[in-house]
Amino acid sequence: MSLILGGIIAAAQVIQYQCRNSYWNLTRNMEAASILYPFSAADSWLAGGAVCMEAFIYFLLIPILAVLPFGTSYFSDQTRGFLKGLYTRVSRRDYLTAKYIAVFFSGGLAVFLPLILNLLCALVLLPNLLPQCVFPNNLICAANLFYQVYFSHPILYTVIFLCIDFVMGGIWACTALACSFISDYKIVAAVCPFFLQLGIHVICTMLNAIDYSSIYFTQSGYGMKSAVALAAYVIIGLTSTWAIFRKKGETEDIF
């Protein structure tokens, strides 16, 4: 379900933007109007543009996409009585560690795969040109981190953000694990990461600190102004979710 939903959004962006940009490239006489510069794959894929409704929707829904595959599996294991038999064969610590790692990678892949497929479509439809800064098609400038990489090796820059998106997907999936103990309803654990990100985004918007919203700084076309935001999300996200999940999981009475 996660890959289907992510794939639909990614495919909609291909049809709405990439095909249009490819048609624009093919129908413009670049030699007659030297001021024109063709669209490239790096600024036309799902996360590469400056204004794209599909990108906003996708990155808004990243917590949902990350949680759907495996994020609530601990809750399901507990309610079905699976843990009672499992804990007689393996230690709780080993199970909790394996569960956390599996959920992290499942969430990361659920976010990563639609993005990489969208990027491959962009590379098929559009040229891999070096970006130019005179008439940019996104918001990357000298104020952004890795801007030198973007203007010299745009695909490498894109890969860096794909890795960031993978990590963020894993963190949001593990957030659902940590929320598995706060309610007797599975849906509560599933939607907690989404509303947490939405709440952070609203606060950042109200404080005029939109650069710290993960909906935006995880998009390669928007970029990061500072590594502090990413470091805070990763460090706080991983340490807090692991600490809560392990402590609650080791002390919870399942029998």
Contacts in CASP RR format, 6 or more apart in sequence:
PFRMAT RR
TARGET T0000
AUTHOR 0000-0000-0000
METHOD contacts of the structure
MODEL  1
MSLILGGIIAAAQVIQYQCRNSYWNLTRNMEAASILYPFSAADSWLAGGA
VCMEAFIYFLLIPILAVLPFGTSYFSDQTRGFLKGLYTRVSRRDYLTAKY
IAVFFSGGLAVFLPLILNLLCALVLLPNLLPQCVFPNNLICAANLFYQVY
FSHPILYTVIFLCIDFVMGGIWACTALACSFISDYKIVAAVCPFFLQLGI
HVICTMLNAIDYSSIYFTQSGYGMKSAVALAAYVIIGLTSTWAIFRKKGE
TEDIF
1 68 0 8 1.000
2 64 0 8 1.000
2 65 0 8 1.000
2 66 0 8 1.000
2 68 0 8 1.000
2 69 0 8 1.000
2 110 0 8 1.000
3 110 0 8 1.000
3 113 0 8 1.000
3 114 0 8 1.000
5 61 0 8 1.000
5 64 0 8 1.000
5 65 0 8 1.000
5 68 0 8 1.000
6 58 0 8 1.000
6 61 0 8 1.000
6 65 0 8 1.000
6 114 0 8 1.000
7 114 0 8 1.000
7 117 0 8 1.000
7 118 0 8 1.000
9 46 0 8 1.000
9 54 0 8 1.000
9 57 0 8 1.000
9 58 0 8 1.000
9 61 0 8 1.000
9 114 0 8 1.000
10 46 0 8 1.000
10 54 0 8 1.000
10 58 0 8 1.000
10 114 0 8 1.000
10 115 0 8 1.000
10 117 0 8 1.000
10 118 0 8 1.000
10 121 0 8 1.000
11 118 0 8 1.000
12 54 0 8 1.000
13 45 0 8 1.000
13 46 0 8 1.000
13 52 0 8 1.000
13 54 0 8 1.000
13 55 0 8 1.000
13 58 0 8 1.000
13 118 0 8 1.000
14 118 0 8 1.000
14 121 0 8 1.000
14 122 0 8 1.000
14 125 0 8 1.000
16 54 0 8 1.000
17 44 0 8 1.000
17 49 0 8 1.000
17 52 0 8 1.000
17 54 0 8 1.000
18 44 0 8 1.000
18 45 0 8 1.000
18 121 0 8 1.000
18 122 0 8 1.000
18 125 0 8 1.000
18 126 0 8 1.000
19 125 0 8 1.000
21 39 0 8 1.000
21 44 0 8 1.000
21 125 0 8 1.000
21 126 0 8 1.000
22 39 0 8 1.000
22 125 0 8 1.000
22 126 0 8 1.000
24 38 0 8 1.000
24 39 0 8 1.000
25 38 0 8 1.000
25 39 0 8 1.000
25 126 0 8 1.000
25 127 0 8 1.000
28 36 0 8 1.000
28 38 0 8 1.000
30 36 0 8 1.000
30 37 0 8 1.000
30 38 0 8 1.000
35 135 0 8 1.000
37 132 0 8 1.000
37 134 0 8 1.000
37 135 0 8 1.000
38 126 0 8 1.000
38 127 0 8 1.000
38 129 0 8 1.000
39 126 0 8 1.000
39 137 0 8 1.000
40 126 0 8 1.000
40 127 0 8 1.000
40 128 0 8 1.000
40 129 0 8 1.000
40 130 0 8 1.000
40 131 0 8 1.000
40 137 0 8 1.000
40 154 0 8 1.000
41 119 0 8 1.000
41 122 0 8 1.000
41 123 0 8 1.000
41 125 0 8 1.000
41 126 0 8 1.000
41 127 0 8 1.000
41 128 0 8 1.000
41 154 0 8 1.000
41 155 0 8 1.000
42 48 0 8 1.000
42 128 0 8 1.000
42 129 0 8 1.000
42 131 0 8 1.000
42 150 0 8 1.000
42 154 0 8 1.000
42 155 0 8 1.000
42 157 0 8 1.000
42 158 0 8 1.000
42 220 0 8 1.000
43 49 0 8 1.000
43 131 0 8 1.000
43 136 0 8 1.000
43 137 0 8 1.000
43 138 0 8 1.000
43 154 0 8 1.000
43 221 0 8 1.000
44 122 0 8 1.000
44 125 0 8 1.000
44 126 0 8 1.000
44 137 0 8 1.000
45 118 0 8 1.000
45 119 0 8 1.000
45 121 0 8 1.000
45 122 0 8 1.000
45 158 0 8 1.000
46 52 0 8 1.000
46 54 0 8 1.000
46 55 0 8 1.000
46 58 0 8 1.000
46 114 0 8 1.000
46 115 0 8 1.000
46 118 0 8 1.000
46 119 0 8 1.000
47 55 0 8 1.000
47 58 0 8 1.000
47 59 0 8 1.000
47 115 0 8 1.000
47 158 0 8 1.000
47 161 0 8 1.000
47 165 0 8 1.000
47 218 0 8 1.000
47 219 0 8 1.000
47 220 0 8 1.000
47 221 0 8 1.000
48 55 0 8 1.000
48 138 0 8 1.000
48 158 0 8 1.000
48 219 0 8 1.000
48 220 0 8 1.000
48 221 0 8 1.000
49 55 0 8 1.000
49 137 0 8 1.000
49 138 0 8 1.000
49 219 0 8 1.000
49 221 0 8 1.000
50 136 0 8 1.000
50 137 0 8 1.000
50 138 0 8 1.000
50 139 0 8 1.000
50 221 0 8 1.000
50 222 0 8 1.000
55 219 0 8 1.000
56 215 0 8 1.000
58 65 0 8 1.000
58 114 0 8 1.000
59 214 0 8 1.000
59 215 0 8 1.000
59 216 0 8 1.000
59 218 0 8 1.000
59 219 0 8 1.000
60 197 0 8 1.000
60 198 0 8 1.000
60 201 0 8 1.000
60 215 0 8 1.000
61 194 0 8 1.000
62 111 0 8 1.000
62 165 0 8 1.000
62 168 0 8 1.000
62 169 0 8 1.000
62 172 0 8 1.000
62 197 0 8 1.000
62 214 0 8 1.000
62 218 0 8 1.000
63 169 0 8 1.000
63 172 0 8 1.000
63 175 0 8 1.000
63 193 0 8 1.000
63 194 0 8 1.000
63 196 0 8 1.000
63 197 0 8 1.000
64 190 0 8 1.000
64 191 0 8 1.000
64 193 0 8 1.000
64 194 0 8 1.000
65 107 0 8 1.000
65 110 0 8 1.000
65 111 0 8 1.000
65 114 0 8 1.000
65 169 0 8 1.000
66 106 0 8 1.000
66 107 0 8 1.000
66 108 0 8 1.000
66 110 0 8 1.000
66 111 0 8 1.000
66 169 0 8 1.000
66 170 0 8 1.000
66 172 0 8 1.000
66 173 0 8 1.000
66 176 0 8 1.000
66 193 0 8 1.000
67 107 0 8 1.000
67 172 0 8 1.000
67 173 0 8 1.000
67 176 0 8 1.000
67 190 0 8 1.000
67 193 0 8 1.000
67 194 0 8 1.000
68 110 0 8 1.000
68 190 0 8 1.000
69 106 0 8 1.000
69 107 0 8 1.000
69 109 0 8 1.000
69 110 0 8 1.000
69 173 0 8 1.000
70 102 0 8 1.000
70 103 0 8 1.000
70 106 0 8 1.000
70 107 0 8 1.000
70 173 0 8 1.000
71 103 0 8 1.000
71 106 0 8 1.000
71 107 0 8 1.000
71 173 0 8 1.000
71 174 0 8 1.000
71 176 0 8 1.000
71 177 0 8 1.000
71 189 0 8 1.000
71 190 0 8 1.000
72 176 0 8 1.000
72 180 0 8 1.000
72 186 0 8 1.000
72 189 0 8 1.000
72 190 0 8 1.000
73 99 0 8 1.000
73 102 0 8 1.000
73 103 0 8 1.000
74 99 0 8 1.000
74 103 0 8 1.000
74 177 0 8 1.000
74 180 0 8 1.000
74 245 0 8 1.000
75 180 0 8 1.000
75 186 0 8 1.000
75 189 0 8 1.000
76 82 0 8 1.000
76 186 0 8 1.000
77 83 0 8 1.000
77 86 0 8 1.000
78 180 0 8 1.000
78 252 0 8 1.000
78 254 0 8 1.000
79 186 0 8 1.000
81 254 0 8 1.000
83 95 0 8 1.000
83 254 0 8 1.000
84 254 0 8 1.000
84 255 0 8 1.000
86 95 0 8 1.000
87 95 0 8 1.000
87 254 0 8 1.000
92 249 0 8 1.000
92 250 0 8 1.000
93 246 0 8 1.000
93 250 0 8 1.000
96 245 0 8 1.000
96 246 0 8 1.000
96 249 0 8 1.000
96 250 0 8 1.000
97 246 0 8 1.000
99 177 0 8 1.000
100 174 0 8 1.000
100 177 0 8 1.000
100 241 0 8 1.000
100 242 0 8 1.000
100 245 0 8 1.000
100 246 0 8 1.000
103 170 0 8 1.000
103 173 0 8 1.000
103 174 0 8 1.000
103 176 0 8 1.000
103 177 0 8 1.000
104 170 0 8 1.000
104 171 0 8 1.000
104 173 0 8 1.000
104 174 0 8 1.000
105 170 0 8 1.000
106 170 0 8 1.000
106 173 0 8 1.000
107 169 0 8 1.000
107 170 0 8 1.000
107 172 0 8 1.000
107 173 0 8 1.000
108 165 0 8 1.000
108 166 0 8 1.000
108 167 0 8 1.000
108 168 0 8 1.000
108 169 0 8 1.000
108 170 0 8 1.000
108 173 0 8 1.000
109 166 0 8 1.000
110 169 0 8 1.000
110 173 0 8 1.000
111 165 0 8 1.000
111 166 0 8 1.000
111 168 0 8 1.000
111 169 0 8 1.000
111 170 0 8 1.000
112 162 0 8 1.000
112 165 0 8 1.000
112 166 0 8 1.000
115 162 0 8 1.000
115 165 0 8 1.000
116 162 0 8 1.000
119 158 0 8 1.000
119 162 0 8 1.000
128 154 0 8 1.000
128 155 0 8 1.000
129 154 0 8 1.000
130 151 0 8 1.000
130 152 0 8 1.000
130 154 0 8 1.000
131 137 0 8 1.000
131 140 0 8 1.000
131 150 0 8 1.000
131 151 0 8 1.000
131 154 0 8 1.000
133 141 0 8 1.000
133 151 0 8 1.000
138 221 0 8 1.000
138 222 0 8 1.000
139 221 0 8 1.000
139 222 0 8 1.000
139 223 0 8 1.000
140 147 0 8 1.000
140 150 0 8 1.000
140 151 0 8 1.000
140 221 0 8 1.000
140 223 0 8 1.000
141 147 0 8 1.000
143 225 0 8 1.000
144 150 0 8 1.000
144 223 0 8 1.000
144 224 0 8 1.000
144 225 0 8 1.000
145 223 0 8 1.000
145 224 0 8 1.000
145 225 0 8 1.000
145 226 0 8 1.000
145 227 0 8 1.000
146 157 0 8 1.000
146 160 0 8 1.000
146 224 0 8 1.000
149 156 0 8 1.000
149 157 0 8 1.000
149 160 0 8 1.000
150 157 0 8 1.000
150 220 0 8 1.000
157 220 0 8 1.000
158 220 0 8 1.000
160 220 0 8 1.000
161 218 0 8 1.000
161 219 0 8 1.000
161 220 0 8 1.000
161 223 0 8 1.000
164 218 0 8 1.000
164 230 0 8 1.000
165 218 0 8 1.000
167 234 0 8 1.000
168 214 0 8 1.000
168 218 0 8 1.000
168 233 0 8 1.000
171 233 0 8 1.000
171 234 0 8 1.000
171 237 0 8 1.000
171 238 0 8 1.000
171 241 0 8 1.000
172 193 0 8 1.000
172 197 0 8 1.000
173 193 0 8 1.000
174 237 0 8 1.000
174 238 0 8 1.000
174 241 0 8 1.000
174 242 0 8 1.000
174 245 0 8 1.000
175 192 0 8 1.000
175 193 0 8 1.000
175 196 0 8 1.000
175 237 0 8 1.000
175 241 0 8 1.000
176 189 0 8 1.000
176 190 0 8 1.000
176 192 0 8 1.000
176 193 0 8 1.000
177 189 0 8 1.000
177 241 0 8 1.000
177 245 0 8 1.000
178 240 0 8 1.000
178 241 0 8 1.000
178 244 0 8 1.000
178 245 0 8 1.000
178 248 0 8 1.000
179 188 0 8 1.000
179 189 0 8 1.000
179 192 0 8 1.000
179 193 0 8 1.000
180 189 0 8 1.000
180 245 0 8 1.000
180 248 0 8 1.000
181 244 0 8 1.000
181 248 0 8 1.000
181 249 0 8 1.000
181 252 0 8 1.000
182 188 0 8 1.000
182 189 0 8 1.000
182 192 0 8 1.000
183 189 0 8 1.000
197 214 0 8 1.000
197 215 0 8 1.000
200 212 0 8 1.000
200 213 0 8 1.000
200 214 0 8 1.000
201 213 0 8 1.000
201 214 0 8 1.000
201 215 0 8 1.000
204 210 0 8 1.000
204 211 0 8 1.000
204 212 0 8 1.000
204 213 0 8 1.000
205 213 0 8 1.000
210 216 0 8 1.000
211 217 0 8 1.000
211 224 0 8 1.000
211 225 0 8 1.000
211 226 0 8 1.000
211 229 0 8 1.000
212 229 0 8 1.000
214 229 0 8 1.000
214 233 0 8 1.000
216 222 0 8 1.000
216 223 0 8 1.000
217 223 0 8 1.000
217 224 0 8 1.000
217 225 0 8 1.000
217 229 0 8 1.000
217 230 0 8 1.000
224 230 0 8 1.000
END
